[in-house]
Amino acid sequence: ALEITVGPAIAISLLIVGILFLAPVAAFIPVLLGGVSVSVSLAAIYLAVVDVGHSSLTFLTPTLTILLMLGLAVDYAVLQLRRTREERQKGKSIEESVGISLKWAGQAVLTAGITVIVAYIVMAVANVPIFSDVGTAIALGVSILLLASLTLLPALEIALGDKIFWPGLNRFSKTKSDPNKSILKRLAHSTLKRKVPIVILISLVALGAFLVIYNTPTSQDFLSLIPNFQSNQGLTAIANSFGSGAIDPTQIVITTPTQVTYGNNQFNQTLLDQIEQITATAANSKGVTSVAGPTRPFGNTFNYSSVENMPETLRVQYESQIFSAIGKDNKTVVITVGLSSSAFGQAAVDSLNTMKQEINQLPLLNGINVYFGGTTQSTYDSHTFMTSLIPEVVAILSAAVYVILFFQLRSAFTPVRLIITILCSVVFALAITSAIFYFALNLPILDFGPLFVVVTMLGVGIDYDIFFLTRIREEVINGKTDNEAIVTAIDKVWVTILCLGIVLATVFASLIITNIAILQEISLAVTVAILIDVTVVILFFVPSLMGLAQKFNWWPYKLSRNKQPENKTD
């Protein structure tokens, strides 16, 4: 996956940043920043997770960490470089320009970076299967990237000076009017005039998308979401020919109040009758292909009450097999059940749950307890865990993001609006992913996928809204009304935000060509969420909501507005 994706990701980054700045050196700066940060981060991740934490790294960790860091490196570098160039075009020195860039763009980068780090720390602490080490790795990697963005990048800007922007700096400074900007201004004014219908329309579409997600089941059927390698083909052939019991059987464990055997291989017939009743119920349950236990040592029924009357050779074989299903404490037995379908699939889970209900309805002797184990039970437990975990993680993460943004933006309302709008992007993206993979391609939606998308967008996707909002806040402080500030921010930074979104979306979209369905689901959802966020949400939804909120955008704080803007741009 890395061999396929990293090269195109770097190429797209160089192309888009090069077009954005019309400067070859500027195009290489984000790649340099990302390369240095990734190199240091991979070593730090290995030391922290493997050497110190004595844990392991899944195959998803390097792929997702490297691609995400490359995308964020472009975001953070371009935002700061763009602001430095803007100040240089006004005639300020390189040192003063970098200082102003750190004050405003750096503040946005710091807020966005902290949000990303907290988001993935929540994922790591929640101990989400598969993605827990991904969360730890990304949180550590982004911390290093953030440090490099606020130290190494400004140092490079001052050291290289205007060479970074050659030959585009003078060309831009001579351009006093840009037709695209006037179009954006007209679009912003039009959006603010139609803010109520825009909010209603997008909210209704988001509600419909949520209903699609709510009615789409998720699964842990990994075998359906990995490439059709020979190993996968072999597992499929065995499961189809012999049932999943040949690979991942289900175990029914029974604990008894008294010993199952006593003296000279004598058996407690009352307990064996109870065990056989449970065994027979399992064998007759839908989706079960084989059952073996103390009362059916070779999978078939036999008269276990007369084992001692068998010929000695045959009796020894049966007794040996019976004892292999009885625990060392002589009060525990195991029944091995084979299911007809893949142990990870929903069909196997449904068969197991039906069997459990039928067994739990049996009249059991006092002191007898029945437990269920195996891959299918583990799949069901993990699915139940994830179903309850996602709302908890979203709530905890939203609260953490709210606190960060409240102190950074000094507003009680705006952080709520930020979280709601980013979740709308997530809902749209997950609905589209469900429509394509589940309804069109008939592939399961992996349990962990939606959670990763939510965490990624609340951490990474919210960056673009923070970049946009920081510029609005700056314009308000410099004396403009909220509506004027919104129009100016769209005019000044939306094209940059769009380009950044395209870079990060392209980085994740490159995973679609890996032919690994689990990565394809994640990449498609993140890609769509980013593109919707930087277009529909930031260009229409956010301005409309802020236009409706007005003074509540900054409540309870009152921004002190300068009568004469210190960085007048219009």
WOMOLIN-V472208 format. One record per backbone hydrogen bond with DSSP energy under -0.5 kcal/mol. NH is the residue of the N-H (numbers start at 1). CO is the residue of the C=O. If there is no record, write none. Layout:
NH:CO, NH:CO
This chain:
5:1, 6:2, 8:4, 9:5, 10:6, 11:7, 12:8, 13:9, 14:10, 15:11, 16:12, 17:13, 18:14, 19:15, 20:16, 21:17, 22:18, 23:18, 26:164, 27:23, 28:24, 28:25, 29:25, 30:26, 31:27, 32:28, 33:29, 34:30, 35:31, 36:32, 37:33, 38:34, 39:35, 40:36, 41:37, 42:38, 43:39, 44:40, 45:41, 46:42, 47:43, 48:44, 49:45, 50:45, 50:46, 51:46, 52:47, 53:48, 54:50, 55:49, 61:58, 62:58, 63:59, 64:60, 65:61, 66:62, 67:63, 68:64, 69:65, 70:66, 71:67, 72:68, 73:69, 74:70, 75:71, 76:72, 77:73, 78:74, 79:75, 80:76, 81:77, 82:78, 83:79, 84:80, 85:81, 86:82, 87:83, 88:84, 89:85, 90:86, 90:87, 91:88, 92:87, 97:93, 98:94, 99:95, 100:96, 101:97, 102:98, 103:99, 104:100, 105:101, 106:101, 108:104, 109:105, 110:106, 111:107, 112:108, 113:109, 114:110, 115:111, 116:112, 117:113, 118:114, 119:115, 120:116, 121:117, 122:118, 123:119, 124:120, 125:121, 126:122, 127:124, 128:123, 131:129, 132:128, 135:131, 136:132, 137:133, 138:134, 139:135, 140:136, 141:137, 142:138, 143:139, 144:140, 145:141, 146:142, 147:143, 148:144, 149:145, 150:146, 151:147, 151:148, 152:148, 153:148, 155:151, 156:152, 157:153, 158:154, 159:155, 160:156, 161:157, 163:160, 164:161, 165:162, 166:162, 166:163, 168:165, 169:165, 171:167, 172:168, 173:169, 174:170, 175:171, 175:172, 176:174, 181:178, 182:178, 183:179, 184:180, 185:181, 186:182, 187:183, 188:184, 189:185, 190:186, 191:187, 192:188, 193:189, 194:190, 195:192, 198:194, 199:195, 200:196, 201:197, 202:198, 203:199, 204:200, 205:201, 206:202, 207:203, 208:204, 209:205, 210:206, 211:207, 212:208, 213:209, 214:210, 215:211, 216:213, 217:215, 219:445, 220:344, 222:220, 224:221, 225:222, 226:223, 229:227, 233:229, 234:230, 235:231, 236:232, 237:233, 238:234, 239:235, 240:236, 241:237, 242:238, 243:238, 243:239, 244:339, 245:339, 246:243, 247:244, 248:244, 249:245, 250:337, 251:373, 252:335, 253:251, 253:371, 254:333, 255:369, 256:331, 260:330, 262:266, 266:262, 266:263, 268:260, 269:267, 272:268, 273:269, 274:270, 275:271, 276:272, 277:273, 278:274, 279:275, 280:276, 281:277, 282:278, 283:279, 284:280, 285:282, 288:285, 289:338, 290:338, 292:336, 293:296, 296:293, 299:296, 302:295, 304:302, 306:303, 307:304, 309:306, 310:307, 315:311, 316:312, 317:313, 318:314, 319:315, 320:316, 321:317, 322:318, 323:319, 324:320, 325:321, 325:322, 326:323, 327:332, 330:327, 333:254, 334:325, 335:252, 336:292, 337:250, 337:335, 338:290, 340:287, 345:342, 348:342, 349:345, 350:346, 351:347, 352:348, 353:349, 354:350, 355:351, 356:352, 357:353, 358:354, 359:355, 360:356, 361:357, 362:359, 364:362, 368:365, 369:255, 369:367, 371:253, 373:251, 375:249, 378:374, 379:375, 380:376, 381:377, 382:378, 383:379, 384:380, 385:381, 386:382, 387:383, 388:384, 389:385, 390:386, 391:387, 392:388, 393:389, 394:390, 395:391, 396:392, 397:393, 398:394, 399:395, 400:396, 401:397, 402:398, 403:399, 404:400, 405:401, 406:402, 407:403, 408:404, 409:405, 410:406, 411:406, 412:555, 413:552, 413:555, 414:553, 416:413, 417:413, 418:414, 419:415, 420:416, 421:417, 422:418, 423:419, 424:420, 425:421, 426:422, 427:423, 428:424, 429:425, 430:426, 431:427, 432:428, 433:429, 434:430, 435:431, 436:432, 437:433, 438:433, 438:434, 439:434, 440:435, 441:436, 443:437, 445:217, 446:444, 447:219, 449:446, 450:446, 451:447, 452:448, 453:449, 454:450, 455:451, 456:452, 457:453, 458:454, 459:455, 460:456, 461:456, 462:457, 463:460, 464:461, 465:461, 466:462, 467:463, 468:464, 469:465, 470:466, 471:467, 472:468, 473:469, 474:470, 475:471, 476:472, 477:473, 478:474, 479:476, 480:475, 485:481, 486:482, 487:483, 488:484, 489:485, 490:486, 491:487, 492:488, 493:489, 494:489, 494:490, 497:493, 498:494, 499:495, 500:496, 501:497, 502:498, 503:499, 504:500, 505:501, 506:502, 507:503, 508:504, 509:505, 510:506, 511:508, 512:509, 513:510, 514:511, 515:512, 517:515, 518:225, 519:516, 520:516, 521:517, 522:518, 523:519, 524:520, 525:521, 526:522, 527:523, 528:524, 529:525, 530:526, 531:527, 532:528, 533:529, 534:530, 535:531, 537:532, 538:533, 539:535, 540:536, 541:536, 542:537, 544:540, 545:541, 546:542, 547:543, 548:544, 549:545, 550:546, 552:549, 553:550, 554:551, 557:410, 557:554, 559:557, 561:559, 562:477, 565:563, 568:565
